[in-house]
Amino acid sequence: MSNLIRGLRGLALTGLAGSFAAHAATPDTVENAYWNLPKGVTDISHEVFNLHMAAFWVCVAIAVVVFGVMFYSVFAHRRSKNPVPATFHHSTTVEIIWTIVPFLILIGLAVPAAGTLIKQYDTRNADMTVKITGYQWKWQYEYVGENVSFFSTLDEKSNEARQLGSGIDPKTVPNYLRNVDNYLVVPVGKKVRFLLTANDVIHGWWVPDLAIKKDAIPGFINEMWTKINEPGVYRGGCTVLCGRDHGFMPIVIEAKSETDYAAWLAAKKGGDAAAPAAEPAAAPTPAAALPAKLEVAAAATTATDAVVDAKPVQLAAADTAAAPAPAAAAAPATKEELIARGEKVYKVNCMACHQATGAGLAPTFPSLIGSAVVAGPIDAQIKQVLNGKNAMPPFARLKDADIAAVVTYTRNSFGNKVGDAASAEQVAKLR
């Protein structure tokens, strides 16, 4: 009896700890049940919640059947009622049943779970990319291609209250130990791809309401994504014991409407926070002058990949009589234009591994500063970008012009002064 009591007590404490963790991580979501997983605010989090509930009720049904049969057997076949025990050894029918039924249950749970898992790993067609870097003990967020980067640390009030002898009652601090000075802000309804790494030790990035959790490992790039359906503030934290202040590096992500997000981004860039989210429609632009939209594809195991997808642009119909003569073919891009374009391609595809300064992440991703490849024959560098090498994935899916631009950029940046430039025609010949 004492063993049974200890077992039940341990089970109760485990349940309390789990429910407290879920509640503490997501205090801003009112709909979350205290005793259950949070349902979350993304389609994936809803699927995860539904899978969890399906498995829970399957376990309940199994428990009812198993304990029901056990108690019935104890009661109906007790010695006082059946003093002479049965002499059979086994039942083939029963063995077939208790083999087939669990198999069907596992298949029934595994198929939808596999579908959800595949969706969780599909980072293609993202609308934006944010690079997350874990530090002891803070997070750095870089909005790829937007020139916005900042650190997110424990808020000042929580940090003051947590100090030994501060005399501050933690209960008087809003969201004690779960608030930060700078929120990670993303737009509602947009697919946001996260590139996750670390600068020192392994960290873990987890936000329960988004149903995303990945380890941040130095020298490696992990990927995850989210698409938040509801505006609000959602909280999480580091899930890997990363050192002394592991418990003091929370995560706070705020989802805003597209208009509010555009205003926030403009303010971060130093622009007018009150500027409209979109400019009035302008006159049709020649197709040759329209910028290509970068769409990031699924990553390799330890690095990132991307595709540049030129979306078709529908131009306004013009009066046939007033139609101008066809424009002459565009002149080849100058070295300065290639460098400017190459910088954008580099930030989207290369910066996560080789860093904004080109210093790399030793030993996996070498520095580009004074690199023998970058300073060597230009054809050899183009081939390496096309085909990849070691941890570097092939980027053959990029457009010829983008590969030419990023090669030119690296050969004339980070202190490299090779001075030459690649061309799209040169890339095409080396494919």
N, C-alpha and C positions, 0 to 999 in steps of 0.2 A: 504493500500500500504506500509506503514512504517513497519508493521509487516512482510510482505512478504520480504522486503529488509533485515530486521534484520535476518530472517530465512535463506535466501540465503547466507548472510555474515557469519553466524554461520556454515553453511554447508561447505562453502569454507575454513574457518579456520580449521575445523575438518579434511578435506581432506589434507590440507597443513601439519598439524601436523602429520598425519599418514604417509604421503609419506616421510616427513623428518626423522621420526623415522626409517623407513625401509632403507632409504638411509644412514643415519648415522651409522646404525648398521652393514652395509655390504659394506664398501667402496672399498674392494679389488675385488669384483665381478663385472666386467665390464658389463656383460650381464643384470644385474638387471635394470629394468626400474625405473625411479625416481618416477613415479606416480603409481606404482603398487607394489604388493607383490614381494619379490625376488623369482625367480624360484628355486634357490638353487642348490646344488651339490650332492644330494642323491636321490635315487629312491623315498623315502617317500616324500621328499620336492617337487619333480615333481608331485606326486599324489595330494598333498595338493594344489599346485598351480593350477592344472587342475580342482580340485573341486571348488576352489575359482572362477575361470573364468567361470565355468559352472553355478554356482549360480549367478554370476554377469550378464551373458547374459540372464538367466531366469528372473532376476529382470528387466532388460532392456525391454524384451519382454512384461512382465506384465505391466510395466509403459506405454509402447506405446499403448497397448490395452486399458488400463483403462483410460488414459488421452485422447486417441482418441475417445472413446465412450462418455466421458464426454464433450469434446469440440463439438463433432458432435451433442449431445443432446442439448447443450446450443444454438448452431447455428440453427439447424433444427427445434427445437420446441420452439423457442422464442415467446414471447407473440404477437409481431407484425405480425407474420406469422400464429400463431395458437391461436387466442383470446379465443377459447373455450377449456378448458383443457380436457384431456381424463378422463374417469370415471372408468377405470379398477383398480383393487387393487393389483393384483400380477399375475405372470406367473409361473406356476408349472414347465414348461420346462426350463425357465431361472434359477430357483432356483436349479433344478437338475444339470444343466450344471455348475453353479458356486460353486457347492459342489463337484462334481466329478473331475473337472479339477484341483483344488488346491490339492486334495487328491493324484491324479496321479503325480503331480509335486513334492510333498513332498516325495512320495515313490521313484521317480526317483532320487532324491538327497540323500535320506537317505541310500539307499542300497550301493552305492559305498563309501559313507562317512563311513558307519559302517565297510566295509572291510578295509579301510585305517586305521581306529582307532584300529582295531584288530591287524593289522601289527605293529602299533606304540607301542603296549603294549607287543609284543612278543619278549622277551629278550633271548629266548632259543638259544642254539648252538652258543654262542658268542666265538670269537677267543681270546679275551682278556677282562679284567675287570679293570676299573679305578674307584677308590673311590674318590668322590669330597666332600669336607667339606667346608661349608661357615663360614667365620669369619667376625667380624667387624674390618676392611673392606678389606678382601682379600679372596683368594681361596687356598685351599690345594688340591693337586693332589697326589694320591698314586696308583702306578701301582701294583695291587695285584699279588703276587707271584714273583715279579721281584726285590723287595727290593729297589725300587726307589720311593722317595717321596720328594716334594718340594712345596714351597708357590709361588703364583703368585699374585703380587701386581702392582699397578699403576706405570708406568715407571717413572724414575727420572725426565725427562724433563717436562712431563705433570704435575707432582707433584710440580715442581718448578714454572712453569708458572701459576698454579692455585692459588698460594698464593697471598693474598691481598698485593698490593704494590710491586709486583715482578718486574714490569716494562717490562715484557716479553710479546710480542704480541703472543697470542695463535695461530694465523694464521701461525706463523713461526715454530710451533712445529708439526712435522709429526704425523698424527693420534692422535691429541690432545684429551686427556681423553679417548682414545679408544685403548691404547697400554699398554702392561705390560712388566715386566722384564723377566718373564719366561713363554714361550708358553706351552700350552698343546699340545704335539706332538703325533700323531697317524698315523698308516700306511694306505695307500690308499687300498681300496678293501677288508678290513677286518671288520668284525662285532665287534664293540666295545661296550661293556656294561658298563653303568655308574651307580654306586651306589651313591645316593645323600643324604646328611644329613647336619646338621649344628651344630656348637659348642655353639652358644649363642642365636640368634634370628632367625626368619624365613627369608630366602633369596630366590631368584629365579634365576635359571640358564637358560639362553636363548641365543641360537645362531640361528638367522633367516635363514641363508643359509642351516642349517641342519634340519630345521623344528622340533626342539626339545625344549621343555620348561617344566620345573618341579620346584616345590617348594622344597627348602632344609629346613627341619623341625627338630629341635633338638629332639633327642630321637626316630626318625623314619627314615626308609630307603626307599627312593623312587628309582624307577628304570627307566631307559630309555636307548636307544641305537641308534647308527648311523653306517652307512657304507658309507664312502665318496668315490665318484667316481673320483674326480679330485684333483691333488695336488694343494695346495694353502694355503692362510691364510684367516681365516674366523673369524669375530668379533661379539661379543654380549655383554651382560651385565646383571647385577642384575635387576630383574623386580619387586622386593618387597621392599617397603620402609623400610629399615632395620636400619635407624639411620642417624646420622649426615653426614657421608661420603658415603651414599648410591650411589650417583652419581659418585663415584670414585673407583669402583671395577669392571672394565671391564673384559671381557672374550676374550681371543685370542686363537684359536685352529689352529694348523698348520698340514696339511696332507702331509706326505712325502711318497715317494716310499718305498717299503719293504726294499730295500738295504740301503737307507738313514736312514730309521727309525732304522734298526738294528745297524747302526753305531752310531746314536745318543744315543740309549739305552746303547750301550757298553761304550760310553763316560760318560754317567750319572752314570754308575756302577763303573767307574774308570778304565775301560779297554781301549783297543786300538781302537780309533775311526775309524781307517782305516781298521779294521779287516773285512774280508769278511763276507757277510750276512749268508752264509751257509758253513759248512765244507765239504770237499770231502767225497764221500761215503765210508764208512768203511765196513769191512768184516761183514757178517751176524752175528747178535747177538742172542743168545738163547732167545726164547720168554719169559722165566721166568725173564730175566733181563731187559726186555723192560719196561720203565715207562708208567703208565697209563696216558692218557690225560684227564684233568679235563674239563668238559663242564658244564657251569652254566645253570641251568634251571630257569623257571619263579619263581618270588619271592612271598612270602605271603604278606599280607597287610603291615605289619610293620617290616618284617625281610627278610633275604635272604635265598635262598635254592640253592642246586646245585646237579648235578649228576656227577658221575665219570664214564665216558664211555670208556671202553677199546676198542680201535679201532683194528680191525684185522690187523695183520702185515704180509705182503707177504715176505717170505724169499726166497733168491736165491736158485735155485735148485742145489743140490749137486750130485756128481757122486755116483751112488748106491754102487759101489764096495768100495768107500772110505768113506762111511757114518759111522760116529762114533757110538758107542753103546749108547743107551738111557742114558741120564744123571740121576743121582740119584735124588730123591725128595729133594727139597730145605729145608734146615734146618729152624726151626722157627726163626723169626726175634728176635734179641736181643732188650733189652729195649732201648739202645742207637739208634738203627735203627728205632724203633717205634717212638721215640721222634723226630728224624729228619724228618721222613715222616709225623708225626702228625703236625709239625710246618707248613708244606706246606698246608696240608688240612685245618688247622685253618685259615691261611691267606686268603684262597679262600672262606671259608664258614662261619667263625665265627668272623673274625676280624672287619668287618664293624659294628657289634653291640657291641661286648665285648672289642673292641679296641686292639691295638697291645700289650699294657701292661697288658691286662686282667682286666683293671679297670672298664670296662662296661660303660653304659650310663644310669645313674640313672634317674628316677626310673624304666624305662621300662626294661632295660637290666642290671641285677645285676653284680657286680664285681665277678671275679673268684678267686681273691686273698683271700685265707683263707675261701673260700666258703664251706658251710656245705655239699653241694652236691658233690663238687670236693673232699673234704676230707672225705666223708662218704663212705659207701659200694660201691665198684666198679660196682656191678651189677645194683644198683639203678641209677648210673650216665649213664651207657650204655642204660638203658631203657628210661631215659629222652631224651637222644640224639636221640634214635630211634623214640620215640613217640611225642616229643616236649612237651612244657608246656607254657601256657599263650601266650605271644607274640613270643615265640620261636617255629618255625615250626618243624615238624618231619623231620629227616634226614635219614629215613629208606631206601631211594633210594641210599645212599652211599654204597660202598662195605664194607663187614665185616672188611677187613684189614684196610680200611681208618678210620672206626669208632673206631676200636681198637687203631689205632695210635693216633688219636686226643684225645681220652680219656686218654691215657698214657701221652701224651704231657701236657695236662692241669693239671694232677695230679703231674707232676714233673717240672713245670715251674711257673713263676710269684711269686716265693718265696714259692710255695707249695712243700712240700717234703714228699709226701705220700710214695713214693718209690716203689709202685707196678706197674704192667703192665697188660694191657688187651691183649687178643688174639682173632684172627678172629674166632676161634672155639667157644669161649665164647660168642661172639656177635651173632653168628649163632644160638646158643641155646636159646638166649633171644629174638629173633625175634618173 
